[in-house]
Each structure stands twice: as C-alpha cells, then as structure tokens.
Amino acid sequence: MKKLLFFSVALLCIQTPMPAQSLDQLTMRDGTFTRNGATTRDGVLEKLPVWQPAQDRLYQGDWLVQPVRRKAGVYRSADGGQVILYNGLLKRSFSLRPDAVCFDYRNMSNGEQLLRSVKPEASITLNGTEYAVGGAAGQRENAYFLPEWLEKLQANADWHFQSLEVGPLQPFLPWKPVGWAGQKNNATGIALVMRYVPDVAALRGITVGVHYELYDGAPLMVKWVSVENRSGSSVKIDRVKNEILGVTEEESAVVGKVDQMAVQHGIYLETNYAFNNAMRYDISDHTLHWKADSTYTSQVNYDLHTPCVAEVYPDKAPGIELGNGETFRSVRTHELLIDTYDRLRREGVAAYEAILETCRERARPVVLTAVTAILGVLPIAFGMNIEFMTREITIGAPATQWWISLSTAIVFGLGFATVLTLVVTPATLMAIANLAAWRERRKARRAERIAARLAAAQPAE
C-alpha cells in the first residue's frame, strides 16, 4: 500500500530549490535578524504570511480523488519565532529559538503527530568527529513534546541557525516529456533553505544548508543537506545524516529488539540512493536506519530497544574528501505521509473492515479512470474508422489495422489491472491478515497445551 501511494506521486520527486541568489534571504546574528544587509528588529519575517489558527484543521477529502487547492507555503508565527511549512496535507513547524528546532510534524489528513521528541536537523561527521546541526537540548520527557516546552530548551548544536531562504521549486532534472504523458508539467511547490554557521573553531569556514521541498497536492516533502567548505583546507566527510526524526513508536512491547519490532507506519522514507535489487526498494535501500532512543526512558520496552528514531544516511560511502571551495550535497530523502489502510489498522479497525473502507474510497477513481480509457479506445479495438471530412464511419478500414492490436491490449490490460486493484490486492491483504490470525491462534493453543501438561505433571497436594 505504501509503495502504491509513493509511485502515485513519483513524478513530483524531481525538484530542487532555486539558486540562493534568487531567494529572499533572512539572516540572524546575536538574536537580531537582517534581510539583505538591512537590520530588522520588529517583524523579523514580515515578508512571510502569518500563520492563522484557522488553517490548523484536518483535510476532510481524499487527496488522491479530490485535488487539494491550497498551495504549499512557508508561514511565520505572529511573533516571528516560528516557521511553518504547510500545504493542507502536511505541516512541519520549526522554532527559531533557541535554535532551529523541528517540534511539530503532522499528517493533516488524519491528525497524526509523528514526532515525540526534538532532534538535530542533521548530523555531520568531519575528520572522525560528529557534529550536530541545529536542534536543542532540555526535553525531559521524550514520549511526547508540548509547544510550551520550547522556552525551556537550550541550544547545544555545533552549527547554529543563521539564515532563511524561501523560493519556488525548480526541476532537479531538466526533463521534457516526449510523446504521450499523463503529466506534462513540472510539479510545483515551495523550497525552504535554512543556513547554519559553526560555533566550533574546528569548523570555521564550513557552512551547512538544510533544504526542504514541499509539494503541492500531496503529503510529500524532500529533504537534503549541502556542506560548503571555505575553511582554506580540505576536510574529510565521514558521514552526513540528512534526516533525524524522533518519531512516535508504532508498537509498545515489553521485550524485543529494534529489528524485531514494527517501525512507524505513518511515514514512508525513500532516497535516491538505492541499488542491488530492481524490484523491492526495502532490499535495495542503504540509507534508512531505525534505531532505539536511550533518552526515551519512559518507554514500555525494558531494555529501551523500541525503534523510534529514524536516521537517513548512506553507510557505504565514507571518507569523502571535500576540497576548499567545494560543496557537498547529500542524498535526497523523500518523505511521504501515509493514511487510509495503515491508518485504519493502527486505529484498531479489523482488517476486514479496513479493506472494505479502503476499497470503497478507491473504487470510484479506479473504475472511472479505467472505464473512461476503455471506452475511449474501444472503437479502435473494433476496427472502427471515422472520417470527419466526409462524415463516414467504416469498419475494418486499412488504417485501423495499425492500432487494433495496441487498443486491444489497452482494453484488456486496464480491465485486468482494475480487477487486480479492487479484487486481488484486497484479497491478498485479507489472506495475510488471516494467516497472521491463524498463527496467533495456533500459538495460543500450543501455549494452552503446554500449560495443561505442566498442570497435570504437578503432584497433587
């Protein structure tokens, strides 16, 4: 289900921000913001629209069926202390005090809060030492985060937030559609760049940019990191973590290891760094790492092994030499927020009801699309030729022989695909759920038999 949703927005994932010189820039030094050299003390981010509380409401429709009219945008809070990325389906909020801190990451289709704790916006290992980019310390309870706790956080990063840049998306790949294409226009959205400067002598001259790209019409964003070396000498980049999320746990188990427990299903992460397998991304992925969080001491797991931290970095490409004047760009992490079947199952709805509800929501767009396309090519499949000049309709004309085979394949292909989508896929999901239930029942019966044997083996008092 996650892959179907991801591929439905695959064409959106080829964007990158505008060059920095064409973006509106805001800079902060010693708590005072400047814009293009001019200091502003009141209305720090006055060029950005102010976030209105009325916007903070769930989207009631299905974004795959009913297009979202709201465009992606970057907003500021009324006091200028927060920056919000929002497109009607996804909301990601940052506090600029005491440093750039992401404290809110929500799916606006179902209201799910993905974050339970604040983490650095990125982490970079240079010359064998790991340094944090943004983030803050001081959160005492890591099971959840409340906005009022922002005032109690302390800056502890090695790279501190300095500037903010906003602009429209530009193509990551300058592609041009040739021939038939369902989508011939580049995806649109907004690009946000946060610039960070070092607070450590060993990092002097090395600046970091954290890039966010939010798309129109889908709960999708892309994040990546750039490192610019102006230190006067070469440095060795051992690792760049371009995303670190302290997410809410998918399940709570008293015992179990990270690789044995379910990970967060509300977000699907995929990068452009994958190889070794042509059909399954989970086998090809070399960047997504689910880890435990030792600071989350109130979790149910006795050994604190719940997989509740998502880190994105390639572990097969260490030791990159970055020369003076050069810029390094990390992998691009595509983050798609998930709902429908996964959401219903997470809310405790039985598999049967969840499948029926999902099919009900998807049946209309699938059937309408398939029927429209089939009816459009049926005349060609029947060998019908329409002469608009003479207003004649002929059957079996020589010109139609070129297209009969193609149109027939389209008709039966779309019909078969519709059956796969609305019948085979739900049936497969139900079969998997039934198999899991059967295994649980078998395990319970085995436990009952063992308990009965032990009780029978005990001598009577």
GIMOWO-V265659 format. One record per backbone hydrogen bond with DSSP energy under -1.0 kcal/mol. CO is the residue of the C=O (numbers start at 1). NH is the residue of the N-H. If there is no record, write none. Layout:
# GIMOWO-V265659
CO & NH
CO & NH
This chain:
# GIMOWO-V265659
1 & 5
2 & 6
3 & 7
4 & 8
6 & 9
7 & 10
9 & 12
10 & 13
14 & 172
14 & 173
16 & 170
19 & 22
20 & 23
24 & 166
26 & 164
27 & 34
29 & 32
32 & 29
33 & 40
34 & 27
35 & 38
38 & 35
43 & 46
45 & 48
49 & 76
52 & 55
53 & 56
55 & 57
62 & 65
62 & 66
73 & 86
75 & 84
76 & 51
77 & 80
81 & 96
82 & 77
83 & 94
84 & 75
85 & 92
86 & 73
89 & 108
90 & 87
91 & 106
92 & 85
93 & 103
93 & 104
94 & 83
95 & 101
100 & 135
101 & 95
104 & 93
105 & 114
106 & 91
107 & 111
108 & 59
112 & 107
114 & 248
122 & 133
123 & 241
124 & 131
125 & 238
125 & 239
126 & 129
129 & 126
131 & 124
132 & 158
132 & 159
133 & 121
133 & 122
137 & 154
146 & 149
147 & 150
149 & 152
150 & 153
154 & 137
158 & 199
159 & 134
160 & 197
162 & 28
163 & 195
164 & 26
165 & 193
166 & 24
167 & 191
170 & 16
173 & 175
188 & 216
190 & 214
191 & 167
192 & 212
193 & 165
194 & 210
195 & 162
195 & 163
196 & 208
197 & 160
200 & 203
201 & 204
203 & 206
205 & 230
207 & 228
208 & 196
209 & 226
210 & 194
211 & 224
212 & 192
213 & 222
214 & 190
218 & 220
219 & 337
220 & 215
221 & 335
222 & 213
223 & 333
224 & 211
225 & 330
226 & 209
227 & 328
228 & 207
229 & 325
235 & 322
236 & 127
237 & 320
239 & 125
241 & 123
243 & 312
245 & 247
245 & 310
246 & 116
246 & 117
254 & 302
257 & 260
266 & 338
268 & 336
270 & 334
280 & 284
281 & 285
284 & 275
286 & 315
287 & 313
289 & 311
291 & 308
291 & 309
293 & 296
295 & 297
301 & 304
306 & 308
309 & 291
310 & 245
311 & 289
312 & 242
320 & 237
322 & 235
323 & 326
326 & 229
328 & 227
333 & 223
334 & 270
335 & 221
336 & 268
340 & 344
341 & 345
342 & 346
343 & 347
344 & 349
345 & 348
350 & 354
351 & 355
352 & 356
353 & 357
354 & 358
355 & 359
356 & 360
357 & 361
358 & 362
359 & 363
362 & 366
363 & 367
364 & 368
365 & 369
366 & 370
367 & 371
368 & 372
369 & 373
370 & 374
371 & 375
372 & 376
373 & 377
374 & 378
377 & 381
378 & 382
379 & 384
380 & 383
383 & 396
385 & 394
387 & 391
387 & 392
392 & 387
394 & 385
397 & 400
398 & 401
400 & 403
400 & 404
403 & 407
404 & 408
405 & 409
406 & 410
407 & 411
408 & 412
409 & 413
410 & 414
411 & 415
412 & 416
413 & 417
414 & 418
415 & 419
416 & 420
417 & 421
418 & 422
419 & 423
419 & 424
420 & 425
423 & 427
424 & 428
425 & 429
426 & 430
427 & 431
428 & 432
429 & 433
430 & 434
431 & 435
432 & 436
433 & 437
434 & 438
435 & 439
436 & 440
437 & 441
438 & 442
439 & 443
440 & 444
441 & 445
442 & 446
443 & 447
444 & 448
445 & 449
446 & 450
447 & 451
448 & 452
449 & 453
450 & 454
451 & 455
452 & 456
453 & 457
454 & 458
